[in-house]
Amino acid sequence: MVFSYVDKKEQQRTNSRQSLERYLFYFNRYSTHEQSLQLEMKLKKKVATKMDQIANATKAYVEGKCLEQGVEVLSQCRQTLMYSYVFAFFLQKDNNSQIFEDNQKDLEAATENLSELLEKDIDGDDFSKLFKQVQDKSRYVDARRKVLLEHCTEGYDKNFWKFTTAAFR
């Protein structure tokens, strides 16, 4: 009788610890993207300055616009990722949630790559190469974001998402 009570209490502690760890994982992912989104406001200003410098030096306004569009795509992806972690927190684990999380990881990695490209300093001869990379990566990242959102919509339309509130018990 005593052992079953002790075992039950230990199991409750283990479950509580696992629930807390799960919550902290998703909360930290959300917070990280929220902070990155705020930092990207500074990046937006930096890109605007770069665009002015490039336009004055090379008359390459179109290439400068590419940087601006890259920052916009980056911001959209950060917002999508932030809220995707809230969505994932409530998903029950199954094949569809695994596909969702794989898409989410791919979007996150691509978003970080785009962010790194946009933060690079531009040297005279390298700007055309950088613009091409930013343009290509922006298209890829935006496509991955749309895949993630379309998968969410498909799940609602076909009713295959299953949600849990077990973390709050």
N, C-alpha and C positions, 0 to 999 in steps of 0.2 A: 504494500500500500504506500509506504514512504517512497520506495523507489519509483513507482509510477508517477507520483506527484513531482519528484525531483526531475525525472525525465521529461515530464510535461512542461515544467518551468524552463528547463534547458532548451527544449524545442521552441518554446515561445521566444526566448532570448535570441536563438539562432534565426528564427523567422523575422524578428524585429530588426536584427542586424542586417540581414539580407535585404529587407525592404528599404532600410535607410541607405545602404550602399547603392541600391538601384536608383532610388530617388536622387541621391547626390550625383550619380553619373549623369543622369538626364539634366538635372539642374545646372551642373557645371558646363555641360555642352551648350545649353541655352545661354548661360551667362557669358561664356567665352565669345559666342557669336554676337551677342548684344554689345559687349565691349569692343569687339572688332568693328562693328557697324559704327559705333561712336567715333572710333579712331579714324575711320575712313572718311569722316567729314573733313579731317585735316588733310587726308590724301586728296580729296576733291579739290581743296585749295591749292595743294602742291601741283596737281595735274593742270589746273587752270594757269598757274604760273609757267609751267613747262610749255603749255600750248602757246602762250604769248611769246615766249622766247623762240620757239620753233617757227611760229608764223612770221616773226620779225626777221629771223635769220635766213629762213629758207622759203618763205611764202607757201609753206606746206600746211595750209589750214585743214585740209581733209584728214591728213595724218594726225593732226592734233585732236580733231574731233573723235578719232578712233580711241584715244586715251580717255576722253570724257565718257564715251559710251561704255568703255571697259569698266570704269568706276561705277556707272549706273547699273550695269549687269552684276558687278560685285556686290553692290548694296542689295539688290533684289535677291541674290543668292543667300546672303547673310540672313535676311529676313525669313526667307523660306526655310533655311536650316534651323533658325531659332525655333520656329513654330513646329517644325517637323519633329524636334525632340520632345515637345509637349505631346504631340500626337503619338509618338513611339512609346512614351511612358505608359500610356493607357492601353496600348495594344496587347492582346494576348499573343503569346508566342505560337506561331504556326508557320507554314510555308510562305504564306503571303506576307507576314510580318518580316520574315527573313529576306524576301525579295526587296521589300521596302527599305530595310536597314542596309542592304547591299547598295541599293541606289543612293541612299543617303550618304554612305561612306564614300562612294565615287564622287558625288557632288561636293562633299566636303574637301576631298583631296584636290579636286580640280579648282575649287574656289581658292584654296590656299596657294596653288600654283599661279593663278591669275593675280592674286594679291601681291605675290613676290615680284611678278613681272612689272606691275604698276608702280611698285616702290623703287624699282631700279633707277639709278641716275642715268641720264642720257648723255652720251658723248657724241660729238659731231658726226662721225661716220656710222655709228651704230643705230641711229634713230630709225632708219628705214627697216632694219632687221627687227628692232624692238616693236615697232608698230605692227608689223606683220605677225609677230608672235602674239601680241596683245589681241589683235583682231581674230586670229585663229582660236586662241584660248577663250576669248569672250564668246564666240559662237558655240564652242564646245560646251562651256559651262552653262550657257543659257539653254542649250539643248538638253543637258542633264537635268537642269532645274525643271524644265517642262516635262521630262519623263517622270520625275518624282511626283509632280503635281497630277499628271495624267493617271498615274498608278493610284493615287489617292482617290481621284474621281471615279475611276473604274471600280475600285473597291466599294465605294458608296453605291454606285449604280447597280452593281451585281451583288451587293449585300454580303461580301465576304470578309469584311472587317469585323473582328470580335474584340470587344473592349473589356477591361477588367477594372475593378475598384479594389482589388485585394490589397493593394498597398496601403489603403486607408483603414483597414480593419484592425 
